[in-house]
Amino acid sequence: MEIEKYIVLSDARLVVLALDGDSVAFETLFNRYRDGIYNLCLQRTGSNKADADDLLQETFVKVFLNLEKYDPKFTFGQWIYTIARNTFIDYVRRRRDDLSIDSLPKASSPLTPMASDDTPEERIINAQHKIQLDDFMNRMPQRYRRLVELRFVKEYSYEEISAELDLPLGTVKTQIHRARERMCKFITDNDIIS
């Protein structure tokens, strides 16, 4: 399909195509919502561009990983803005310096597995996404793979990652930002980074 034809497709149709592995469909969804999500993040972070960039990337990684959970009863815009809002709430919780990480209440996150029986179709889609994510992870340099695993799978804070890897906090933040950028690049256009 020519790229111009994607622009006129509904969000619901783009989601179906993206779930079938069409990276241009996902990129079209990303482009459609990028500016709105970025502006929301920018506003909520007090115009901190670096944090807004991180929140935007984190939001779209979560969207990609959870796309099969999208319920067409709601608009895609509502769903993605909910993920962006929850990502921001997680960001605020991580920023609280006066509370230990153990004393914070656990937030329900789009990445938290739900206690429900998946349909056979959902199990197949989940397996396909896991294979695709594993492929993306395997293409990344080892240091970025480890950072993505600690940050997004084990949900470590930046401080915990710094302690775990014995790296300065600024280095951890910079490398996680770069790792997220690479992951987003893989997700949107499947470029292979050498």
Residue pairs with C-beta under 8 A, 6 or more apart in sequence:
1 24
3 24
6 14
6 24
6 25
6 28
7 28
9 17
9 25
9 28
11 29
11 32
11 75
11 76
11 77
12 72
12 76
14 25
14 26
14 28
14 29
14 32
14 76
15 25
15 29
15 67
15 70
15 72
15 76
17 24
17 25
18 25
18 26
18 29
18 67
19 67
19 68
19 125
21 128
21 132
23 187
23 188
23 189
23 190
26 64
26 67
26 187
26 188
27 188
27 189
29 63
29 76
30 60
30 188
33 77
33 80
34 56
34 60
36 81
37 56
37 59
37 60
37 80
37 81
37 84
38 52
38 53
38 56
40 81
40 84
40 88
41 51
41 52
41 55
41 56
41 59
41 84
41 88
42 48
42 49
42 52
44 88
45 51
45 52
45 55
45 88
45 91
50 177
51 91
53 177
54 91
54 176
54 177
54 180
55 84
55 87
55 88
55 91
57 177
57 180
57 181
57 183
57 184
58 87
58 91
58 180
59 80
59 83
59 84
59 87
60 184
60 187
61 152
61 180
61 183
61 184
61 187
62 83
62 87
62 109
62 110
62 111
63 80
63 83
64 187
65 110
65 111
65 129
65 133
66 83
66 110
66 111
67 129
68 122
68 125
68 126
68 129
69 110
70 76
70 79
71 79
83 110
86 107
86 108
86 109
86 110
89 107
90 107
90 109
93 104
93 107
94 157
94 158
96 104
101 157
101 160
111 152
111 155
118 126
136 183
136 186
136 187
137 145
137 148
137 149
138 145
139 186
139 192
139 193
140 148
140 179
140 182
140 183
140 186
140 193
143 175
144 175
144 178
144 179
144 182
145 179
146 165
147 161
147 165
147 172
147 175
147 176
147 179
148 176
148 179
148 180
148 183
150 156
150 160
150 161
150 164
150 165
151 158
151 161
151 176
151 179
156 164
158 169
158 172
158 173
158 176
159 169
161 167
161 172
161 176
162 168
162 169
162 171
162 172
165 172
167 175
182 193
185 191
185 193
186 193
